[in-house]
Amino acid sequence: MNVSKKIKAGALQYVLVISVIIAIIIFAFISLLYLQQKMTIKHQFAKEAIANTQLGFDYLKQNELEYDKEFSLDFLDNSEAKTTIIKNHWGVFDLVTITSQVKNESFQKIGLLGTQNIKRDALYLKDNNQSLVLVGKTKITGTASLPKQGVKSGNIASVSYYGSQLIYGNRKDSNSTLSKIKNIGYLKNLSKNYIEDSLINFELEEGLKLHNSFSKNTLIYEDNNSIVLTRLSLSGNITIISKTAITVEPSAIIEDVILIAPKITIKSNIKGNFQAFATENITVQSNCELKYPTALVLLDKEVLIANANQEEKEVHQIKIEKNSFVKGIVLYHSDNKVTNYKSQILIEEDTIVTGEIYCAKNLEMLGTVLGSVYTNNFIVNKSGGIYINYIFDGVINSKELPNQYVGLQIEETSNSVGKWVD
């Protein structure tokens, strides 16, 4: 009798254990389904947030927004979704931050924007009532906008033109003005256009390794004296300003930073990318490799310097020396209409610029441009002579520039992302 009761009690205990296990399994299964459903919804919200940021950048391709102001846009008719766009200046480019939030899920993307033109011309030469003259191994491939006087072959120091045709592409007539740069007014006052509330001062020191996100306030270092950047690493949302000069040494690693000074010297063998803004001189020494999106910008404010016999204008120039590679923008701008016979941009032999050159005065081009050239005049200083609107051994080829390239804000072209930044 006692044995039978023990057996029944054991069976009941066994049933209870099985019931608990089944309950745990059912609870785990329900929890898994709930978690899976929650993750699916979370993933859907995240996908929608990512899609909204991309739609924001697509929207900017054809629409202009005011700078330094937050805009809210609705793309997918979701009342729980909010997408904001802020457009700021970052040198020659626009810095666009797009943030999308769908319920508790958010996504942010930051990009440098410029203009894109897949039908890019090789050359635009302002019409100054003088023909273009080609000498030596010069070769222009792509559409060329030229003065009404056209183009012809020429001769310098017994060297003639070697090409089988003058322009390897279509020809159009240029006019008496260069294409206007849309943000040139901002660039002329770049060092004065910063919003004080968005700046944080920091100290430069040898050995410094510093990255500043573009989602944060700009870090800025200013000095009245010359600045030498050596044995340090700077990247991101950083601006360096000198009222005298900036020198970048090969031991410095500089990425996406803005440099502002009257004179900027980039020493030989440097690799990196940055935007350099000067009012007097920019020199890129030999064997440098400046990656996209580099910008070398000289905004000329011509001055008179004392001379023993007379007063003459100091020559302000962007000079890129032999065997250097620049991917991005080379820009010389001046409102001074006085003619001179010096080169304001000098591209030396065996140098390659992949992108754009824009020169409001005289361009001496002995190297190669894979992209577009906009210039007031060409000039050649050779064999003791000065030749206006001559190109000697220069190469321009717009067909070698990738369609994805974005650059100067000129003409009515599409706004596109040149580089994603963090």
URWO-V915737 format. One record per backbone hydrogen bond with DSSP energy under -0.5 kcal/mol. NH is the residue of the N-H (numbers start at 1). CO is the residue of the C=O. If there is no record, write none. Layout:
nh=[NH,NH]
co=[CO,CO]
This chain:
nh=[5,6,7,8,9,10,11,12,13,14,15,16,17,18,19,20,21,22,23,24,25,26,27,28,29,30,31,32,33,34,35,36,37,38,39,40,41,42,43,44,45,46,47,48,49,50,51,52,53,54,55,56,57,58,59,60,61,61,62,63,68,69,71,73,79,81,82,83,84,85,86,87,88,88,90,93,94,95,96,96,97,98,98,99,100,101,102,103,103,105,107,109,110,111,112,113,113,114,115,116,117,120,122,123,124,125,126,126,127,128,132,133,134,135,136,138,139,141,141,142,142,144,145,146,146,150,152,154,156,159,160,161,162,168,169,172,174,182,182,184,187,188,189,189,190,192,193,193,196,198,199,200,202,207,208,210,212,215,216,218,219,220,221,223,227,229,229,230,233,234,235,236,237,238,239,240,241,242,243,246,247,248,249,249,252,253,254,255,256,257,258,259,260,261,263,264,265,266,267,267,269,270,272,273,275,276,276,277,278,280,281,282,283,284,285,285,287,288,289,290,291,291,294,295,296,297,297,298,299,299,300,300,301,305,312,314,316,317,318,319,319,320,321,321,323,324,325,326,327,328,328,329,330,331,332,333,344,345,346,347,347,348,348,351,352,353,354,354,355,355,356,357,358,359,360,363,364,364,365,366,366,367,368,369,370,371,372,373,374,375,376,376,377,379,380,382,382,385,387,388,389,390,391,393,393,395,396,397,398,400,401,405,407,410,411,413,414,415,416,416,418,419,421]
co=[1,2,3,4,5,6,7,8,9,10,11,12,13,14,15,16,17,18,19,20,21,22,23,24,25,26,27,28,29,30,31,32,33,34,35,36,37,38,39,40,41,42,43,44,45,46,47,48,49,50,51,52,53,54,55,56,57,58,59,59,87,66,85,83,77,78,101,73,99,71,97,69,86,95,93,90,113,88,94,111,86,96,109,84,107,82,105,80,101,102,100,98,421,96,419,94,111,416,407,414,405,117,143,143,373,145,124,375,175,126,150,389,152,391,160,135,394,139,396,140,168,170,123,144,172,147,132,134,159,156,158,154,136,140,167,144,146,180,409,181,183,184,185,186,187,189,189,190,194,195,196,218,220,231,205,233,235,422,213,198,237,200,239,241,245,227,247,228,208,253,210,255,212,236,219,258,221,260,223,263,227,265,229,247,249,232,252,234,273,273,238,275,240,277,244,281,246,283,248,265,286,267,289,254,257,274,295,259,297,262,262,317,264,319,266,283,322,285,270,325,272,289,327,274,329,276,295,331,278,297,298,333,279,312,305,303,314,280,344,282,317,346,284,319,349,321,288,352,290,326,354,294,356,296,358,298,362,362,318,345,364,320,346,348,324,368,326,352,353,370,328,372,330,374,332,377,345,362,363,347,364,347,351,395,353,369,355,122,357,124,359,361,361,363,387,380,385,382,380,386,378,387,133,135,391,367,139,369,141,397,398,402,115,408,180,411,116,61,114,414,112,112,110]
